Amino acid sequence: MAGVAWPRLPNVDPLRIGVLGTARIATTALLGPAASVPEVTVAAVAARDRSRALAYAQEYQIPVAYDSYDALLADPDIDAVYNPLPNSLHGPWTLMAIAAGKHVLCEKPFASNAAEAGLVAAATATSRLVVMEAMHYRYHPMIGQLREAVHSLGKVQHIQAWTSFTIRDPEDIRYDYALGGGALMDGGCYAVDCIRMLAGEEPSVAGAVADTEPSGLVDRAMAARLAFPSGTTAWFESAFTRDGDFRADVHVVCERGTVWVRNFIAAHDGELYVTPDEPAADSGEEETDEPSAGAGLGLGSAADTTFAWQLRAFARAITAGAPVETSAENAVATLQVIDDTYRAAGLTTR
């Protein structure tokens, strides 16, 4: 895929994006990629504390700072908003952005639960707006290669996915039930979405087990078995660790071979291994021992990230009507599996 380029749309003014809050993820997911995506510009930031908004705007050279989210949404010059607020605020503020006539790129998970995501999907359906869940990995070319490899090996028989995020601070908001915390909500939503994508159908939860923090409300680890109508099965594990390494792997057993991806979430740093079953002597096929790397697509390191590819897709959905893969409807289906997993593990939904 060396030399791949994403052509700029001609004669299109950059989309003016406003950021709700000053979350750390915004730097990686929006501010950095925007520098290599000329179709967009970050035009404003809002925080509930004016001094914090001003400091953030100055640090990242954002022209306008607001001391409330409502003020940003009321700005007629803002075309779209990026919502990286805590999980429990994704649904409510995305709904308010839609009501204000703004396109939305909302961080994952899309809402606190499937019912809330359904409200956002309904609001999206009656608007003429683009509302996208920031499952950024889906937009990277290596994930297209993953899907093609799986398809080439016949029926999917079993999928396993693992996510592990290091969180050293026990007071981190990702351990806060009221803010939609939990390992399943954080890294697990990626695993669920990826499994659904590769299976091509919706699962039922056959069983789940959770390891919780002392309150018993928030999962610091979750494992679940999934079953699909076609007979495909899946297993995923998602965890927070105080030490250890980040992990985001998926392994697919197909009718005629296996596929493994190391780091599907940050696909630009990932590796894809495709291993067909023993080929026929005259088939000319060979087992793939060397991985296909996610980087090196000819756009430069910043422009090659999953976040940059996502931002281009968001811009094209708005300006050219390109399809949205991580739609509100897709997010509802992912959150339904998450809700069912919590119930199967004996926990309440977020």
Steps between C-alpha positions, in 0.01 A plus 500: 500500500804732477423824324130509594371856520164644597424783255378828639150603402517800266353841588372398842548730799636321806244372745513700822505258792443589865625284786282431804736490798876471532538122523847361433371277221414810293869568442556159340160452339437848357756774553800308370325342199334830403843636409523243219134513390446829314126434469451594867609764747459505878327832555387502864522323834263510796555414865294560810788702642591808294865504604541137396337567163725802440815312600409208273422733209831679544701177526350351184447826308121468487345836404198506732447382861159469666420456869203271434409224259170675424684810380705298254189325367334839451786627280363515143853479358558151642407224256574193712600399852734240639365348821774344719318555830470221762297201380184598687494835316542364148131440441358817661742744335481329162123543517545868585745544214252343258228732630736793433546384141861381534660193351657282770807281536434333835759302690431138576303358667228695323271515804455348846281216374305378199180683592679835515683424175162426345380850591803647326445278196137613480601867521764442232250334268269803505785745440717561195813472711796267509534337842794260527635287783878539524587133446805637322666164429231410244614772261862389467598310181644210698154421633384476139781252445386309809145473370617390156729236653221360715261493205758319284530213751134403501246481780601648834493227763636670813627845600702594808585855602702643787531858623708611796551863603740613772334729757722563800279752683219328697314834497495516121152590367496172307436331835201729571164327451309831482720610210447177307823333610614143456746295299223380272390857424855620442706246309232233480281704268778475239511122538123466468486727196786317327345158564166618362672645193691181422207267566264707288202421723371577846579272796334390818698490824542139610674580827720759671712543809627824655767595749389820674664774703405514873159664450387206288354738240784550256677226309877517492493185286228333295490183292209377292394227257294598197292284266384596150201368302725344236686290758803731529621540858712767667679575824640829622687620805541865599689626803650795683840432652711700745814382321568306184475573132228635276340225292245504221511173306249304297530142371261355244463131419350454156401203289830504308749667732557754775554874527664683788537873558728645762366841606187540292401813697808697393517328164768740375735332750347154457594184316280267297586131465310278254558123517309288249460130574744267325451582128469245225834412338413674172308796642795736509390626842748552779453543871556860607759510778590868466239752615353784300576816697239766558733796441676616187204583280674794337330787682753567775483386862246755627271457200515120519345464846158350554387837634603685184322247278192537721510878477518486121202263496303735727573796272400307187180377656402863564626664179452221246239270652745212542363206701555484875616159618487577872147635497265553791318182402825303511571643846158388625582141402839511675347643817228233497773235524668701778173528694433128460855419614459704817174321576654157431783584742252601773573874474272791423524683171656845494 
